[in-house]
Amino acid sequence: MTDSRITYSHNGDEIKSFNVKDGLAIASWRKLGKQVAIITGRQSAIVERRAKELHIEHFYQGVDNKKEVLESLLEKLDLNMKNVAAIGDDLNDLQMLKAAEISFVPRDASAYVDKIATVILSKRGGEGAVREMIEYLIIKEGLEEKYLELWA
């Protein structure tokens, strides 16, 4: 959801940017009855705020083993990896991406995760990659009409 940059203000505040197009796609995905989770290795009040704005109820931060957290969430939701599409861009995403039924990486991901990804997106992280992933899934699942009806 970000371009992987961390900017600090002169006061030491952390600054991140989020693509509103990604946010609209996430909101639409949720309106279609789909689940969304954020599993991040960092601790960030800004990312937590964005998750709340988008009503993402499955939010985990400070995670060392993303695959383990994903497996725990799936157990809680009574789902399995066949129900999972995941996106990530670096080595700490590798095991989670390998486990997911379909895995996406933005254009600027690590070459190591590129090698195992199902789909390498044309967009870079923070520049609409999440939206591209969601729209790929909408087409794959035959939900285009319902997706567009959300905004009719």
C-alpha positions, -999 to 999 in steps of 0.1 A, spaced: 0 0 0 30 23 2 61 29 -18 83 14 10 97 48 20 98 60 55 101 98 60 107 114 93 98 150 100 122 173 119 101 164 150 107 127 144 71 120 131 68 92 106 53 101 73 39 77 47 18 82 16 -11 60 5 -27 58 -29 -64 67 -27 -70 44 -58 -58 15 -37 -81 26 -9 -112 28 -32 -104 -7 -46 -101 -21 -10 -134 -5 0 -150 -20 -31 -136 -54 -24 -151 -53 11 -184 -42 -3 -184 -73 -25 -183 -93 8 -146 -101 6 -121 -101 35 -90 -79 37 -61 -82 61 -29 -62 66 0 -82 80 31 -60 84 65 -64 99 67 -28 111 48 -10 139 32 22 125 4 44 139 0 58 103 -7 23 88 -30 15 117 -49 48 110 -52 38 73 -65 4 82 -92 19 104 -102 44 77 -107 15 53 -125 -6 80 -99 -34 77 -107 -54 108 -78 -79 104 -48 -58 111 -15 -72 124 17 -52 129 51 -60 143 49 -94 127 80 -116 122 63 -146 106 36 -134 83 27 -169 71 21 -180 107 -2 -150 114 -20 -157 81 -25 -193 90 -39 -183 124 -63 -158 108 -75 -185 83 -82 -209 112 -102 -182 129 -122 -175 97 -126 -212 89 -108 -207 56 -77 -222 39 -49 -211 16 -71 -219 -14 -91 -188 -4 -61 -165 -2 -46 -139 -26 -16 -122 -11 5 -93 -21 40 -85 -8 73 -70 -20 102 -83 0 119 -112 17 97 -111 48 67 -118 26 83 -148 8 68 -176 29 34 -161 30 34 -155 -8 45 -191 -14 17 -204 8 -11 -183 -8 -32 -198 -37 -24 -167 -58 4 -143 -50 11 -108 -64 41 -86 -62 44 -50 -74 68 -41 -102 95 -29 -78 95 -60 -56 126 -80 -47 138 -103 -74 136 -132 -50 98 -127 -45 94 -121 -82 106 -157 -87 77 -172 -67 49 -148 -75 19 -159 -95 15 -124 -109 40 -96 -113 20 -64 -114 27 -35 -138 24 -9 -109 49 -1 -83 42 -3 -46 22 28 -35 13 36 -71 -18 15 -75 -5 -20 -72 -31 -30 -47 -59 -17 -70 -44 -36 -99 -44 -68 -78 -80 -64 -67 -92 -56 -103 -73 -87 -115 -92 -108 -89 -125 -92 -98 -121 -102 -134 -108 -137 -124 -139 -142 -102 -163 -128 -127 -174 -99 -104 -170 -71 -129 -207 -63 -132 -212 -63 -94 -180 -42 -90 -193 -15 -114 -228 -16 -99 -213 -5 -66 -206 29 -82 -236 32 -105 
